[in-house]
Amino acid sequence: MSVNRRDLLLGSLPLAAGASLANGEEAKAAKPLKLASLSFSATGLVPNAKTDQTAKLQAAIDLAAKEKMKLTLPGGLYKTGPLTLRAGTHIEGVYGETVLQFTKGSSFVSAKNISTITLEHLVFDGASRGYIDQSVDGLLSFDNIPNLLIEHCFIKDGLLNGMSLQGCGGHIHSNKISLCGSAGIFANDSAQLEISHNHVTDCSNNGILVWRSTKGTDGTIVSQNHIHRIQTKDGGTGQNGNGVNVYRAGNVIVSNNVISDCAFSAVRGNGADNIQILNNSCSKLGEVALYSEFGFEGAIISNNMVDDAHVGISITNFNEGGRLATATGNLIRNLKKYQGNAAIGIAVEADTMVSGNVVENVPGQGISLGYGKYMRQVTVNNNLVRDAEVGIGVSTHPEAGYAFIATNMITGAKKGAVRAMDLEKPIGPDLSKSSSEAYLNLAVYGNVSI
């Protein structure tokens, strides 16, 4: 393909003319100049061509990056094999109309060890085709890109992940990701990454994964996304089937998302220190809606809505070091039994405060404190529990630690408002109406049972 300097610059003539008008104080007040666009006519690309256009697309990407220009693609279908993005690549299309469709090759769109990439208003169609390079696991595959901006794009029909981000930072914003054979977004070892305002639907294993290769601080923000219809194609006991899964990544915030119809959890933190799960709307979950499990220290689960799950909130695995949490201000309702097991509204084990929650319609324990000997320093107060079999159940195993249960209101508890538990079995009297002095690890005061 031949592109001369005159053709190349034609795309930026209006910018140059406009720039010459500013001088003196006006120049100081002027907004930063927009990136000039490479002349599309010079690329040789043809929208809706029946032939593969990989070579022309790659040449246009290379040239635009070299000249520090934006590559603007008109609406239409562009059939292409592997594309490698360069430092400073900026590609923009027509929202929902500029389609890059994968034909075949080692990968689809990838880049590694460069500083900045911007992709806007593009459709990446994987066409359910696999890759020759088995190490590639996403339609968009990026490694060590600290300033990555992907917004207003469609990513669909990938056999594996929609996006695979290794060691990346930046913003993944307002995209529609669907029909992926594994996860919609897989972000591993991120640095200052924000994933927000995306729609992630109909993925086979997970919606959004935030992982680390080894346990450590991550700081990713996952906020204001819509995540729906997540399956568990590859099976397992919780590693798949989740709206958001945070694994070994510390200081992650998952907030203000709408998550529904997931085979397992809406938000699942595994070994995730200092995770915050805030203000999410969660419904139609196949297992635990909001989970902080295994070797974590520090979890805040606050002001979430859960409707239709097996367990509303579980803060567990003290036996693996899981400890130190708050569960406050959540509304949990309409839970259901799972494979014959009783439902639980909120289950906690160690160094945890449970306060100001509303739990309603639970065929099991509204609030469950500890399991066997796995309980330590739990405080439960000012909660409302309605229509549970047992309002608040608490472990009284000889090796269990202390629990303080005070000023809760419990109504319609069929098997007692506050009960000592031998694993899943209630024992002894209703402690909201009888003394708890027989249990040296309990302090039960001021609860109202109706």
Sequence and secondary structure as in RCSB ss.txt:
>XXXX:A:sequence
MSVNRRDLLLGSLPLAAGASLANGEEAKAAKPLKLASLSFSATGLVPNAKTDQTAKLQAAIDLAAKEKMKLTLPG
GLYKTGPLTLRAGTHIEGVYGETVLQFTKGSSFVSAKNISTITLEHLVFDGASRGYIDQSVDGLLSFDNIPNLLI
EHCFIKDGLLNGMSLQGCGGHIHSNKISLCGSAGIFANDSAQLEISHNHVTDCSNNGILVWRSTKGTDGTIVSQN
HIHRIQTKDGGTGQNGNGVNVYRAGNVIVSNNVISDCAFSAVRGNGADNIQILNNSCSKLGEVALYSEFGFEGAI
ISNNMVDDAHVGISITNFNEGGRLATATGNLIRNLKKYQGNAAIGIAVEADTMVSGNVVENVPGQGISLGYGKYM
RQVTVNNNLVRDAEVGIGVSTHPEAGYAFIATNMITGAKKGAVRAMDLEKPIGPDLSKSSSEAYLNLAVYGNVSI
>XXXX:A:secstr
    HHHHHHTTHHHHHHHTT  HHHHHHS      B  GGGT   TT SS  HHHHHHHHHHHHHTT BEE  S
EEEEES EE  TTEEEE  TTTEEEEE SSS SEEEES SEEEEES EEE TT   SSTT  EEEEEES SEEEE
ES EEEEESSEEEEEES  EEEES EEEEESSEEEEEES SSEEEES EEEEESSEEEEEEEEEEEE   EEES 
EEEEE  TT  SSSSSEEEEEEEEES EEES EEEEESS SEEEES TTEEEES EEEEESSEEEEEESS EEEE
EES EEES SEEEEE  GGGT EEEEEES EEE    BTTB EEEEEE EEEEEES EEEEEEEEEEEE BTTB 
EEEEEES EEEEEEEEEEEE  TT   EEEES EEES TT SEEEEETTEEESS TTTS  TT TTEEEES EE 
